[in-house]
Every structure is written in C-alpha cells, then in structure tokens.
Amino acid sequence: MLLATPWPATTAAVEGLGDLAGKVLIDATNPLLRDLSGVEYGTTTTVGFNIMANPAFGGDRPVMFYRGDDDAAKPTVRPLVEQLGFEAVDAGPLSQAHLLEPFALLWISLAYAQRQGREIGFKLLRR
C-alpha cells in the first residue's frame, strides 16, 4: 500500500485506512511547510510527482532511497521501487528517516529557487 498524500491530509488518510497489521505501507509523504521553506515535522528525500510518474533519464535511473524497520517488508518494497524505474537503495532504519527530509529540500531548492526545473533527479555513483 502506498501513502502519498499532501501533508495536511495525511493524518485523516491514515486513520481512514483501518487496521494495517500485517500489511506493508510505503509512506512517500513529505511534511513540507506550505511555502516549501522547510519541513513541519522532523528536521529543517523528495522527488516531484513528475519524476515519480516518469523517472527516465536516458540510460540512467535516478536513485530512490527507502528506509524501514521491518526487514521482512524491505524485499517487497525494493522491487516495487525498481518497477517504477528507480534505482532502489536501502538507506537503513526508520529512525534515520529524518536524514532524507533535507535531501527532499535540496531537490525543491534546485527545482524552484535555483530555477533548474522539476525535471531533475539524483544518482548514486559507486566504484
């Protein structure tokens, strides 16, 4: 199950889902302030919906980091992220999710404040 709601609607959406025991929930929600200057919750890792809809960058795939504490659920999440066209990278436990929020703000800053546009993505390089 994928949760991708505007931040102000998230609580009501989750409460409306009922019992989630035994289900895998992928949360793609970013708690952004309305003016995009920061996050309401967490610290002060996102991509725009257009990149989620079409992550093709020629022969390259943008990276999509995911986190979670349920090691049994991660093998379910990874192929879903890859099927969307991203390079899926397990970024560790949920307790470290706050590290991805500034990454989201970097994307927003580059896309809007730096006027690079929404058609940008990140790539993780390895040797």
Helices and strands as residue ranges (DSSP letters): E 2-3, G 7-9, H 10-15, E 26-27, H 49-53, E 63-66, H 74-83, E 87-90, G 94-99, H 100-108, I 109-113
